[in-house]
Amino acid sequence: MTTEDAALDSFQNLLFSIARFREITGEYPTRITVVGHSFKRHRFERLHRHALRWPKLRFKYEGVPLGNEADEYEAASGEVRSSSLPSVFSLSLSQSLTSLDFPHQLANAYTPYSKDLYGCHAPLVQKRAGRNFYMRSHGYHVGAPELRQLIEWCPEDGRKLFPGTLPWEKK
């Protein structure tokens, strides 16, 4: 068993986990299952997987709800930290978790990644920097050299997909 401990955000969690798998096994995974909080599902399935051009049929997200609706609401609200959401997103705790998970991520999670798929522009790059207290860097340029260009990819418009060949497209 191993862990990946260099990621500073959800996009890097996915990308660096793929790189770590390559570093440990010498190969890239053929399937990915992400286990995470239910309210992060759309970000992983619609944005991060898409940015990595990972095949949809070989990707699965297992959402784990928090202990109760109040905890789920608090976590999703903390993800947003914004009062600028339209009133259509006002929610009561009696609503289902399905209605809670997506709207509350919009301001701080889903929307910024929809405009910056690789998290390399403001505000996402500042969030990464703010989480890197000890100025650590990952070693995946060496451990997964085929991903070097993808790891460094930062399109000016934030939305252009990485144009190079990716190892999982060869299978």
Order of alpha helices (4+ residues) and beta strands (2+ residues): alpha-beta-beta-alpha-alpha-alpha-alpha-alpha-alpha
